[in-house]
Amino acid sequence: MKTSQDPRHLRRQTLIQELFKIDFIEQKISSDAKKIMENSKLLDEKINKAAPDFPINKINKIDLAILRLAAYELLIDSKAPQNVVIDEAVELAKEYGGDKSPSFVNGVLGHITNT
């Protein structure tokens, strides 16, 4: 992340917010969020495999939104380098998640990229 006003960071913030809201309210979502949700089964399988002690339904919703976005960027979209995607996800986890979110997100994404 270069700055908090970096357009890519702001786009990811918006996507995280949309993905988070999906679990709580029915809403119209952007095409990017729709693409991520269309691949949620595959993404959730990868996340589940990387964090077997944390079933998808037990993962903090904001952490899950961050992981889905990052896993989508790592496995499907692949436009940004892996280290950039992981660094950005960790920054988002620091911004939106709990105290343990950054290390959890980093560990799960590290496992995903190494398999």
C-alpha positions, 0 to 999 in steps of 0.5 A, a space after each residue: 500500500 503506497 498511501 491510504 488514498 491509493 485508488 487500488 486501496 480505496 477500491 479494495 476497501 469498497 469491495 471489502 465493505 460490500 462483501 461484508 454486507 452481503 452476509 447481513 443484508 440483501 443489496 445490489 453489489 458491484 460487478 467486482 463483488 459479484 465476480 468474487 461471490 460467483 467464485 466463493 465456493 472455490 475461494 472458501 474451499 481454498 481458505 478452508 484448506 489453508 485454515 482447517 481449524 477455522 471453518 468458514 462459518 466460524 471465521 470473523 465476517 470481516 476477515 472472511 471478506 478480506 480473505 475472499 478478496 485476496 484469494 480471488 486476486 491471488 487465484 483468479 484475477 492475478 493482476 497484482 503480484 502475490 506480495 502486493 495482494 498479501 500486504 494489502 490484505 494485511 493492511 485491510 485486516 489492521 484497518 478493519 479486523 481485530 487484534 489477531 486478524 492481520 496475522 491470521 490473514 497473513 498466515 492463511 494467504 501464505 498457505 494459499 500461495 504455497 500450495 
